[in-house]
């Protein structure tokens, strides 16, 4: 099942949202990985409109920040 359409996203929406391929490029992963994360419910929240999957830029950045880890101390 195809999760996105090939129809270009309007420019006003492009300012606020990322398409799966853009999100994948930002993270350096494949689009398949982005879809797999969604299936496993570990990826950033998404919006689906008329079969078009979109990721809000601000939500993506919050999701990314929430995955930040503090360095672990080495035991001597």
C-alpha positions, 0 to 999 in steps of 0.5 A: 500500500502506497502511503503518499501520493505523487501530487505536489504539496502546496507551497503554504503547506510546505512551509509548515510540514515535511513529506516523508522523503524530506524527513528521511533526508533530514535524518539520513535514513531511508523513507522505508525506515520512516514508514517502519518507525510509524508502524512501530510507533517510535517515529515522530507524530504525523498528519494524514490528509487525503492519503498524503502523509505529512510531518509538522516541522515543529513537532519533528524538532520536539520529537528529535529533542526528546530523544536526546541523551545525556552522556554516561559517566564512565566507571573507574 
